[in-house]
Amino acid sequence: MGLSTHVLDTMHGTPAAGMAVALYTTQGGQATLVRRFELNADGRAGAALYGDGELKAGTYRLVFDVAAYFRKRGVELPDPPFLDQVALDFGIAAPGQHYHVPLLCSPWSYSTYRGS
């Protein structure tokens, strides 16, 4: 069923359009880049990161470029920023199911969960 992501900017109450994101597979402490992308106007990757039948059991990492996004929005951040890049490591145990990994973030906090 695939893998998708969505980011909401809780500081402005909007989708995080334009945020840069990188997707990695991970194994034994090593990360291998799968792809980089920018979120669309809805704060989504656009297409599924992995489509039907492509997702494999294993461990993955999404890295969200939070500080660059907020700077681009005109938010004045300290140097170094409190949150720069947010990395979420997660596991896929049942690749036949859909995994949605949302991020809610501000320059000072973030949360995530397994969505639908």
Rosetta constraint file for C-alpha pairs under 8 A:
AtomPair CA 1 CA 51 HARMONIC 6.27 0.50
AtomPair CA 1 CA 52 HARMONIC 4.47 0.50
AtomPair CA 1 CA 53 HARMONIC 6.75 0.50
AtomPair CA 1 CA 55 HARMONIC 7.77 0.50
AtomPair CA 1 CA 95 HARMONIC 7.22 0.50
AtomPair CA 1 CA 96 HARMONIC 5.59 0.50
AtomPair CA 1 CA 97 HARMONIC 5.22 0.50
AtomPair CA 1 CA 98 HARMONIC 4.55 0.50
AtomPair CA 1 CA 99 HARMONIC 7.76 0.50
AtomPair CA 2 CA 48 HARMONIC 6.44 0.50
AtomPair CA 2 CA 49 HARMONIC 7.06 0.50
AtomPair CA 2 CA 50 HARMONIC 4.85 0.50
AtomPair CA 2 CA 51 HARMONIC 4.54 0.50
AtomPair CA 2 CA 52 HARMONIC 5.28 0.50
AtomPair CA 2 CA 53 HARMONIC 7.27 0.50
AtomPair CA 2 CA 54 HARMONIC 7.00 0.50
AtomPair CA 2 CA 55 HARMONIC 5.75 0.50
AtomPair CA 2 CA 95 HARMONIC 7.27 0.50
AtomPair CA 2 CA 96 HARMONIC 7.61 0.50
AtomPair CA 2 CA 97 HARMONIC 7.02 0.50
AtomPair CA 2 CA 98 HARMONIC 4.98 0.50
AtomPair CA 2 CA 99 HARMONIC 6.29 0.50
AtomPair CA 3 CA 48 HARMONIC 5.79 0.50
AtomPair CA 3 CA 49 HARMONIC 5.34 0.50
AtomPair CA 3 CA 50 HARMONIC 5.17 0.50
AtomPair CA 3 CA 51 HARMONIC 6.93 0.50
AtomPair CA 3 CA 55 HARMONIC 7.16 0.50
AtomPair CA 3 CA 98 HARMONIC 6.00 0.50
AtomPair CA 3 CA 99 HARMONIC 4.83 0.50
AtomPair CA 3 CA 100 HARMONIC 5.70 0.50
AtomPair CA 3 CA 101 HARMONIC 7.69 0.50
AtomPair CA 4 CA 44 HARMONIC 7.93 0.50
AtomPair CA 4 CA 45 HARMONIC 7.15 0.50
AtomPair CA 4 CA 47 HARMONIC 7.76 0.50
AtomPair CA 4 CA 48 HARMONIC 5.06 0.50
AtomPair CA 4 CA 49 HARMONIC 5.53 0.50
AtomPair CA 4 CA 50 HARMONIC 7.43 0.50
AtomPair CA 4 CA 99 HARMONIC 6.50 0.50
AtomPair CA 4 CA 100 HARMONIC 4.76 0.50
AtomPair CA 4 CA 101 HARMONIC 6.27 0.50
AtomPair CA 5 CA 44 HARMONIC 6.05 0.50
AtomPair CA 5 CA 45 HARMONIC 6.40 0.50
AtomPair CA 5 CA 49 HARMONIC 7.93 0.50
AtomPair CA 5 CA 100 HARMONIC 5.50 0.50
AtomPair CA 5 CA 101 HARMONIC 4.76 0.50
AtomPair CA 5 CA 102 HARMONIC 5.15 0.50
AtomPair CA 5 CA 103 HARMONIC 7.67 0.50
AtomPair CA 6 CA 39 HARMONIC 7.94 0.50
AtomPair CA 6 CA 42 HARMONIC 7.97 0.50
AtomPair CA 6 CA 43 HARMONIC 5.45 0.50
AtomPair CA 6 CA 44 HARMONIC 4.52 0.50
AtomPair CA 6 CA 45 HARMONIC 6.97 0.50
AtomPair CA 6 CA 100 HARMONIC 7.89 0.50
AtomPair CA 6 CA 101 HARMONIC 6.83 0.50
AtomPair CA 6 CA 102 HARMONIC 4.67 0.50
AtomPair CA 6 CA 103 HARMONIC 6.33 0.50
AtomPair CA 7 CA 15 HARMONIC 6.05 0.50
AtomPair CA 7 CA 16 HARMONIC 5.50 0.50
AtomPair CA 7 CA 43 HARMONIC 5.17 0.50
AtomPair CA 7 CA 44 HARMONIC 6.63 0.50
AtomPair CA 7 CA 102 HARMONIC 5.70 0.50
AtomPair CA 7 CA 103 HARMONIC 4.72 0.50
AtomPair CA 7 CA 104 HARMONIC 5.76 0.50
AtomPair CA 7 CA 105 HARMONIC 7.48 0.50
AtomPair CA 8 CA 13 HARMONIC 7.20 0.50
AtomPair CA 8 CA 14 HARMONIC 5.92 0.50
AtomPair CA 8 CA 15 HARMONIC 4.41 0.50
AtomPair CA 8 CA 16 HARMONIC 5.31 0.50
AtomPair CA 8 CA 43 HARMONIC 6.54 0.50
AtomPair CA 8 CA 102 HARMONIC 7.94 0.50
AtomPair CA 8 CA 103 HARMONIC 6.38 0.50
AtomPair CA 8 CA 104 HARMONIC 4.83 0.50
AtomPair CA 8 CA 105 HARMONIC 6.40 0.50
AtomPair CA 9 CA 13 HARMONIC 5.67 0.50
AtomPair CA 9 CA 14 HARMONIC 5.28 0.50
AtomPair CA 9 CA 15 HARMONIC 5.58 0.50
AtomPair CA 9 CA 16 HARMONIC 5.19 0.50
AtomPair CA 9 CA 104 HARMONIC 6.15 0.50
AtomPair CA 9 CA 105 HARMONIC 5.34 0.50
AtomPair CA 9 CA 106 HARMONIC 5.98 0.50
AtomPair CA 10 CA 14 HARMONIC 6.84 0.50
AtomPair CA 10 CA 104 HARMONIC 6.24 0.50
AtomPair CA 10 CA 105 HARMONIC 5.55 0.50
AtomPair CA 10 CA 106 HARMONIC 5.49 0.50
AtomPair CA 11 CA 105 HARMONIC 7.44 0.50
AtomPair CA 11 CA 106 HARMONIC 5.16 0.50
AtomPair CA 11 CA 107 HARMONIC 7.71 0.50
AtomPair CA 15 CA 41 HARMONIC 6.95 0.50
AtomPair CA 15 CA 42 HARMONIC 5.46 0.50
AtomPair CA 15 CA 43 HARMONIC 4.50 0.50
AtomPair CA 16 CA 39 HARMONIC 7.00 0.50
AtomPair CA 16 CA 41 HARMONIC 7.53 0.50
AtomPair CA 16 CA 42 HARMONIC 7.38 0.50
AtomPair CA 16 CA 43 HARMONIC 4.68 0.50
AtomPair CA 16 CA 69 HARMONIC 7.75 0.50
AtomPair CA 17 CA 38 HARMONIC 7.81 0.50
AtomPair CA 17 CA 39 HARMONIC 5.30 0.50
AtomPair CA 17 CA 40 HARMONIC 5.17 0.50
AtomPair CA 17 CA 41 HARMONIC 4.64 0.50
AtomPair CA 17 CA 42 HARMONIC 6.28 0.50
AtomPair CA 17 CA 43 HARMONIC 4.70 0.50
AtomPair CA 17 CA 44 HARMONIC 7.71 0.50
AtomPair CA 18 CA 38 HARMONIC 5.41 0.50
AtomPair CA 18 CA 39 HARMONIC 5.00 0.50
AtomPair CA 18 CA 40 HARMONIC 6.11 0.50
AtomPair CA 18 CA 41 HARMONIC 7.24 0.50
AtomPair CA 18 CA 43 HARMONIC 7.45 0.50
AtomPair CA 18 CA 69 HARMONIC 7.10 0.50
AtomPair CA 19 CA 38 HARMONIC 5.50 0.50
AtomPair CA 19 CA 39 HARMONIC 5.40 0.50
AtomPair CA 19 CA 43 HARMONIC 7.73 0.50
AtomPair CA 19 CA 64 HARMONIC 7.21 0.50
AtomPair CA 19 CA 65 HARMONIC 6.39 0.50
AtomPair CA 19 CA 66 HARMONIC 7.09 0.50
AtomPair CA 19 CA 68 HARMONIC 7.74 0.50
AtomPair CA 19 CA 69 HARMONIC 5.25 0.50
AtomPair CA 20 CA 36 HARMONIC 7.31 0.50
AtomPair CA 20 CA 37 HARMONIC 5.93 0.50
AtomPair CA 20 CA 38 HARMONIC 4.50 0.50
AtomPair CA 20 CA 39 HARMONIC 6.56 0.50
AtomPair CA 20 CA 64 HARMONIC 6.22 0.50
AtomPair CA 20 CA 65 HARMONIC 5.44 0.50
AtomPair CA 20 CA 69 HARMONIC 7.44 0.50
AtomPair CA 21 CA 36 HARMONIC 5.77 0.50
AtomPair CA 21 CA 37 HARMONIC 5.49 0.50
AtomPair CA 21 CA 38 HARMONIC 6.04 0.50
AtomPair CA 21 CA 39 HARMONIC 7.45 0.50
AtomPair CA 21 CA 62 HARMONIC 6.86 0.50
AtomPair CA 21 CA 63 HARMONIC 5.54 0.50
AtomPair CA 21 CA 64 HARMONIC 4.62 0.50
AtomPair CA 21 CA 65 HARMONIC 6.14 0.50
AtomPair CA 22 CA 33 HARMONIC 7.25 0.50
AtomPair CA 22 CA 34 HARMONIC 7.65 0.50
AtomPair CA 22 CA 35 HARMONIC 5.90 0.50
AtomPair CA 22 CA 36 HARMONIC 4.32 0.50
AtomPair CA 22 CA 37 HARMONIC 6.41 0.50
AtomPair CA 22 CA 62 HARMONIC 5.72 0.50
AtomPair CA 22 CA 63 HARMONIC 5.14 0.50
AtomPair CA 22 CA 64 HARMONIC 6.74 0.50
AtomPair CA 23 CA 33 HARMONIC 6.11 0.50
AtomPair CA 23 CA 34 HARMONIC 5.51 0.50
AtomPair CA 23 CA 35 HARMONIC 5.51 0.50
AtomPair CA 23 CA 36 HARMONIC 6.35 0.50
AtomPair CA 23 CA 60 HARMONIC 7.39 0.50
AtomPair CA 23 CA 61 HARMONIC 5.85 0.50
AtomPair CA 23 CA 62 HARMONIC 4.69 0.50
AtomPair CA 23 CA 63 HARMONIC 6.55 0.50
AtomPair CA 24 CA 31 HARMONIC 5.86 0.50
AtomPair CA 24 CA 32 HARMONIC 5.18 0.50
AtomPair CA 24 CA 33 HARMONIC 4.39 0.50
AtomPair CA 24 CA 34 HARMONIC 5.13 0.50
AtomPair CA 24 CA 35 HARMONIC 7.24 0.50
AtomPair CA 24 CA 60 HARMONIC 5.64 0.50
AtomPair CA 24 CA 61 HARMONIC 5.01 0.50
AtomPair CA 24 CA 62 HARMONIC 6.39 0.50
AtomPair CA 25 CA 31 HARMONIC 5.70 0.50
AtomPair CA 25 CA 32 HARMONIC 5.30 0.50
AtomPair CA 25 CA 33 HARMONIC 6.65 0.50
AtomPair CA 25 CA 34 HARMONIC 6.78 0.50
AtomPair CA 25 CA 58 HARMONIC 7.83 0.50
AtomPair CA 25 CA 59 HARMONIC 6.10 0.50
AtomPair CA 25 CA 60 HARMONIC 4.38 0.50
AtomPair CA 25 CA 61 HARMONIC 6.21 0.50
AtomPair CA 26 CA 30 HARMONIC 5.51 0.50
AtomPair CA 26 CA 31 HARMONIC 4.39 0.50
AtomPair CA 26 CA 32 HARMONIC 6.29 0.50
AtomPair CA 26 CA 58 HARMONIC 7.78 0.50
AtomPair CA 26 CA 59 HARMONIC 5.36 0.50
AtomPair CA 26 CA 60 HARMONIC 5.27 0.50
AtomPair CA 26 CA 61 HARMONIC 6.77 0.50
AtomPair CA 27 CA 31 HARMONIC 6.62 0.50
AtomPair CA 27 CA 58 HARMONIC 7.96 0.50
AtomPair CA 27 CA 59 HARMONIC 6.73 0.50
AtomPair CA 31 CA 61 HARMONIC 7.86 0.50
AtomPair CA 37 CA 45 HARMONIC 6.94 0.50
AtomPair CA 38 CA 45 HARMONIC 6.66 0.50
AtomPair CA 39 CA 43 HARMONIC 5.02 0.50
AtomPair CA 39 CA 44 HARMONIC 4.95 0.50
AtomPair CA 39 CA 45 HARMONIC 4.87 0.50
AtomPair CA 39 CA 46 HARMONIC 7.14 0.50
AtomPair CA 40 CA 44 HARMONIC 5.43 0.50
AtomPair CA 40 CA 45 HARMONIC 6.21 0.50
AtomPair CA 40 CA 46 HARMONIC 6.31 0.50
AtomPair CA 45 CA 49 HARMONIC 7.30 0.50
AtomPair CA 50 CA 54 HARMONIC 5.55 0.50
AtomPair CA 50 CA 55 HARMONIC 5.51 0.50
AtomPair CA 51 CA 55 HARMONIC 6.83 0.50
AtomPair CA 52 CA 96 HARMONIC 7.86 0.50
AtomPair CA 53 CA 95 HARMONIC 7.80 0.50
AtomPair CA 53 CA 96 HARMONIC 7.21 0.50
AtomPair CA 55 CA 95 HARMONIC 5.54 0.50
AtomPair CA 55 CA 96 HARMONIC 7.80 0.50
AtomPair CA 56 CA 92 HARMONIC 7.25 0.50
AtomPair CA 56 CA 95 HARMONIC 5.47 0.50
AtomPair CA 57 CA 91 HARMONIC 7.52 0.50
AtomPair CA 57 CA 92 HARMONIC 4.94 0.50
AtomPair CA 57 CA 93 HARMONIC 5.23 0.50
AtomPair CA 57 CA 94 HARMONIC 6.38 0.50
AtomPair CA 57 CA 95 HARMONIC 5.55 0.50
AtomPair CA 58 CA 91 HARMONIC 5.72 0.50
AtomPair CA 58 CA 92 HARMONIC 5.27 0.50
AtomPair CA 58 CA 93 HARMONIC 6.72 0.50
AtomPair CA 59 CA 89 HARMONIC 7.16 0.50
AtomPair CA 59 CA 90 HARMONIC 5.78 0.50
AtomPair CA 59 CA 91 HARMONIC 4.34 0.50
AtomPair CA 59 CA 92 HARMONIC 6.14 0.50
AtomPair CA 60 CA 89 HARMONIC 5.74 0.50
AtomPair CA 60 CA 90 HARMONIC 5.50 0.50
AtomPair CA 60 CA 91 HARMONIC 6.14 0.50
AtomPair CA 60 CA 92 HARMONIC 7.69 0.50
AtomPair CA 61 CA 87 HARMONIC 6.51 0.50
AtomPair CA 61 CA 88 HARMONIC 5.41 0.50
AtomPair CA 61 CA 89 HARMONIC 4.41 0.50
AtomPair CA 61 CA 90 HARMONIC 6.34 0.50
AtomPair CA 62 CA 87 HARMONIC 5.67 0.50
AtomPair CA 62 CA 88 HARMONIC 5.25 0.50
AtomPair CA 62 CA 89 HARMONIC 6.72 0.50
AtomPair CA 63 CA 85 HARMONIC 6.33 0.50
AtomPair CA 63 CA 86 HARMONIC 5.53 0.50
AtomPair CA 63 CA 87 HARMONIC 4.28 0.50
AtomPair CA 63 CA 88 HARMONIC 6.38 0.50
AtomPair CA 64 CA 85 HARMONIC 5.46 0.50
AtomPair CA 64 CA 86 HARMONIC 5.12 0.50
AtomPair CA 64 CA 87 HARMONIC 6.40 0.50
AtomPair CA 65 CA 69 HARMONIC 6.37 0.50
AtomPair CA 65 CA 84 HARMONIC 6.47 0.50
AtomPair CA 65 CA 85 HARMONIC 4.61 0.50
AtomPair CA 65 CA 86 HARMONIC 6.66 0.50
AtomPair CA 66 CA 70 HARMONIC 6.37 0.50
AtomPair CA 66 CA 83 HARMONIC 6.77 0.50
AtomPair CA 66 CA 84 HARMONIC 5.63 0.50
AtomPair CA 66 CA 85 HARMONIC 5.43 0.50
AtomPair CA 66 CA 86 HARMONIC 6.62 0.50
AtomPair CA 66 CA 105 HARMONIC 7.79 0.50
AtomPair CA 66 CA 106 HARMONIC 7.95 0.50
AtomPair CA 66 CA 107 HARMONIC 7.16 0.50
AtomPair CA 67 CA 71 HARMONIC 6.10 0.50
AtomPair CA 67 CA 77 HARMONIC 7.73 0.50
AtomPair CA 67 CA 81 HARMONIC 6.69 0.50
AtomPair CA 67 CA 83 HARMONIC 6.27 0.50
AtomPair CA 67 CA 84 HARMONIC 4.61 0.50
AtomPair CA 67 CA 85 HARMONIC 6.67 0.50
AtomPair CA 67 CA 107 HARMONIC 6.77 0.50
AtomPair CA 68 CA 72 HARMONIC 6.07 0.50
AtomPair CA 68 CA 84 HARMONIC 7.45 0.50
AtomPair CA 69 CA 73 HARMONIC 6.41 0.50
AtomPair CA 70 CA 74 HARMONIC 6.49 0.50
AtomPair CA 70 CA 75 HARMONIC 5.41 0.50
AtomPair CA 70 CA 107 HARMONIC 6.99 0.50
AtomPair CA 71 CA 75 HARMONIC 5.07 0.50
AtomPair CA 71 CA 76 HARMONIC 6.48 0.50
AtomPair CA 71 CA 77 HARMONIC 7.05 0.50
AtomPair CA 77 CA 81 HARMONIC 5.72 0.50
AtomPair CA 77 CA 107 HARMONIC 7.70 0.50
AtomPair CA 78 CA 82 HARMONIC 7.32 0.50
AtomPair CA 80 CA 84 HARMONIC 7.86 0.50
AtomPair CA 81 CA 107 HARMONIC 7.78 0.50
AtomPair CA 82 CA 107 HARMONIC 6.89 0.50
AtomPair CA 82 CA 108 HARMONIC 6.28 0.50
AtomPair CA 83 CA 107 HARMONIC 6.00 0.50
AtomPair CA 83 CA 108 HARMONIC 6.40 0.50
AtomPair CA 83 CA 109 HARMONIC 7.59 0.50
AtomPair CA 92 CA 99 HARMONIC 7.76 0.50
AtomPair CA 98 CA 116 HARMONIC 6.93 0.50
AtomPair CA 99 CA 114 HARMONIC 6.72 0.50
AtomPair CA 99 CA 115 HARMONIC 6.86 0.50
AtomPair CA 99 CA 116 HARMONIC 6.67 0.50
AtomPair CA 100 CA 114 HARMONIC 5.81 0.50
AtomPair CA 100 CA 115 HARMONIC 4.78 0.50
AtomPair CA 100 CA 116 HARMONIC 5.57 0.50
AtomPair CA 101 CA 112 HARMONIC 6.92 0.50
AtomPair CA 101 CA 113 HARMONIC 6.36 0.50
AtomPair CA 101 CA 114 HARMONIC 5.44 0.50
AtomPair CA 101 CA 115 HARMONIC 6.00 0.50
AtomPair CA 102 CA 112 HARMONIC 5.66 0.50
AtomPair CA 102 CA 113 HARMONIC 6.43 0.50
AtomPair CA 102 CA 114 HARMONIC 7.16 0.50
AtomPair CA 102 CA 115 HARMONIC 6.62 0.50
AtomPair CA 103 CA 110 HARMONIC 6.82 0.50
AtomPair CA 103 CA 111 HARMONIC 5.91 0.50
AtomPair CA 103 CA 112 HARMONIC 4.85 0.50
AtomPair CA 103 CA 113 HARMONIC 7.65 0.50
AtomPair CA 104 CA 110 HARMONIC 5.42 0.50
AtomPair CA 104 CA 111 HARMONIC 5.36 0.50
AtomPair CA 104 CA 112 HARMONIC 6.40 0.50
AtomPair CA 105 CA 109 HARMONIC 5.70 0.50
AtomPair CA 105 CA 110 HARMONIC 4.19 0.50
AtomPair CA 105 CA 111 HARMONIC 6.65 0.50
AtomPair CA 106 CA 110 HARMONIC 6.39 0.50
